[in-house]
């Protein structure tokens, strides 16, 4: 028992834990940060210091995540403020010996505020275990562009994700009312599940983009781009939001399609890191 307790203590001490908490305010001079909290292996940098919209980049100094790691991001956008947020690189989720890697994201956008949550892809390796939760609270007239992409193995390196666990839970509320719920669970034989026609049809890269407010015009714009799409893209709208789904053979094809769709759906340019 003593050896087991020591082992657990050593394991916990070597886990990466990080947290970012931001508060962004609007004003006549543009958006500005009023609170920046960083701890553990997460950092945030601001490439531009002026303009109506503020750009922010999340940096993971741990270089990836594995079992037992935990990251939390908490962002509050004040009235009239605008923020575009991405990551410095694709997040890598490595093999776990048992515990899950956990990511918690809370996004709060006030009246007239706007948030573009555009992290680069999450790459899962074989036997990775990731549990992610995204909670969004929007004011009635706030706007949101939210994109999340998952790549199961680096096809250029001949990698596949034969097994593992991927749990992704989204909850979006407007004025406290739940308007969008998403729960994805891939557990066990991931490659086998992705091969099923109703899931990914053999694709190894998937993504979702949520736009609020969104309408049939947004959907029609995406559908008109089919000749420039490499993988498969489907779009729909209801109750003032638009949702776009992506499936592609690999990460490069997925990024190609994401860049094109996000460019036409967004109200501003994509983060430069997306275009490198």
N, C-alpha and C positions, 0 to 999 in steps of 0.2 A: 504493500500500500504506500509506503514511504517513497519507493522508487517511482511509482505511478504518479504520485502527487508532484514529485520533483520534475518528472517529465512534462506534466501538464503546465507547470509553472514556467519551465524553460520555453515550451512551445508558445505560451501566451506572451512572453516577453519578446519573442522574435516576430510577432505579428505586426503588420503595418496598419496603423490606425490614423485616420486623418479627417479633419473637418474644416469646412469653409462656411462662414456666415457673412453675407453681404447685405447692406441696405443702400438703395440707390434713390436719390431724390431728383425731382425735376425742377426746372426754373427757367427764367428768361435767358440765362446764359447757357442752357443745355443741361444735360444730365450729369450728376456728379455722385461720387460715392460718399456716404456719410458714416458708414461703418464697414470695416474690413477686419474679419477675424480669421486667422489661419492657425492650425495646429497639426502636429504630426507630419505626415508626408505629403500633405496637400498644400499647394500654394496657388495664388491667383495673381495674374499680371494684367495690366491695362495698357495695351499698345497705343491707344490714342487718348489724348488728354483734353481734347476740345470737341465741340460739335453737339448737336441735339441728342444723338445716340451715343452711348458708351459701349466700347468693346472690352470684353474680358476673356482671359484665357486661363483655364485650369491646368496646373502642372502637377503631375504625380512624381515626386522625387524618388519613390520606391521603384519605379520602372515597371510596374505591373501589379497584379494582385494574385494571391493564392489563398488556399483554405485558411479561414480564420481571420483574414484581413477585413477591415471595416472602414468604409468611407461615407461621410455625410456631407451634403451640400444644402445650405439653407439660404434662399435668396428672397429678398423683399423689395419689390419695385414700388416706389411711391407714386402719388398722383402725377400724371403727365410725364413720368420718367420713361426712358427707353434704354434697353440693354440688349446687346447681342453677345451670347456666351458660347464658347467652344472649348476644345481641349487642345493641348499642344501636340498630341499624337493620339493614335488609336490606343485604347485601353486594352491591355492583354490580361486575360484570365488564365492562369497556368493550372496545371494538374494539382488536384487536392488529394491529400491522404485521408480525407473524411469530412472536415468541417466545410461549411459554405464560405465563399467570399460574399460580402454583403455591401450593397450600395443603397443609401437612402437619399432621396432628393425631395426637397420641399420648395415649391415655387409659389410666391404670393405676389400678384400684380394688382395694383390699386387703380382707382378711376382714371381713365384716359391713358394708362400706362401700356407699355408694349414690351414683350420679351420674345426674343428668338433664342431658343434653347437648341443649339446645334453642335453637340459633341461629335467628334470623329468616331469611327466605328469601334465597336467592342469586339475583340477577337478572342474566341474561346479555343483553347487547346484540348486535346483528348483528355478525358477524365476531369475536366474542369467542373467546378460547381459554383454557380452564381445565383444569388438571390437579390433581386433589385426591386425597389418600390419607389414610385414617382407619384407625389401628391401635389396637385395644382389647385390653387384658389384664385379665381379671377373676379374682379369687379364687373358689373354689368357691361360697361363700355370699354373694358380692357381688351387687348389683343394678344394672341399667342401663336407662335410658330414653333412646334416641337417636333424634333426628328431624333429617332434612335435607330441605329443599324447594328445588326449582329452578323458576324462572319464566323462560321464554324470550320476552323482549320485554314491554314494558308495553302491554297491549292498550288501556288507557284513553288512551294517547298515539298509538294507531294503529301501534305498532311490532311488527315480526316479526323473528325471527332466521332469515334466509334461509340463512345459512351460518356455519360456525364449527367449534369443537371443544370437546366436553365429555367429559372422562375422569374417572370416579369409581371409586375402588378402596377397598373396605372389607375388613378382616380382623379377626375377633373370636376371641379365645382365652379359654378357661376353664382355669385351672391348666396353662397351656401347650399345651393341646390346641385345635386349630383347630375351631371349631364353626359359624362363619358366614363365607361368602365372597361378596362382591358385586363385580362388575366391570361398569361401564356405559361404553359408548363411543358417542358420537354425533359423527360427523366428516363434514365436507363440507356437504351439503344438509340442514341440521337441520330446517327447516320441512317439507320433503318426507318426511323420516323420521317426524316427529311425526304427520303426517297418516295414516300407515299404521295400520290397525286394530289390529294386534298390538303396536304401540308406545304410541301415545297417542290414536289415533282422532280426530285433529284438535285435541286439547287442547294448551294451551301452558304448563301448569303441572303438575308432578309432585312427589311426595314419597314417602319411606319412613320408617316408624317401627318401630324394633326394641325389643322389651321382653324383658329377661332378669331374673328368671325370667318365663316366659309360658306360658300353657296354654290349653286349650279354653274355659275360663271367660272369659279375656280376649277370645278371638275371638268368643264368643257375645255378649259385651257390645257389641262393635263392630258386629256384624251386626244387633243389635236396634235400632241407631240409624239404619237406612237411610232412614226417613221424614224424618229431619232432615239428610240429606246432600244437598249441592247437586251435586257432581260424582259421580265413581265411586270407591268404596272397596272393597277386597278384603282379607280377613284370613285368616291361616292360622297354625297352630302345629305344632311338632315338636321333639322332643328338648329340651324345657324352655325353648323360646323362642317368642315370638309376633312375627309380622311383618305390618304393615299397609301396603298400597300405595294411593296416591292419584293420581288424574288429574282435572284440572279445566280448564275453558275459560280461566281467567285466574287471576291471583294472588289476587284478592279471594275468589273461590269456593274456592280451595285453602285459604286461611287460615281461612275459615269452617269447613271440614270438619276441618282440623287442630286448631283450638281445641277443638272438641267431642270429638274422639277423644282428644286428649292429656289433657283434663280428666278423663275416666273411666279412662284407663290409668295416670295418674300417682298417686303416693302423697301429693302435696301440691299446693298451688295453682300455676297457671301463673305464670311471671314477669309482673309488671305491664306490662312493655313489650309483651308479646304482646296485651294487652287494650286498648291505647290506640287 
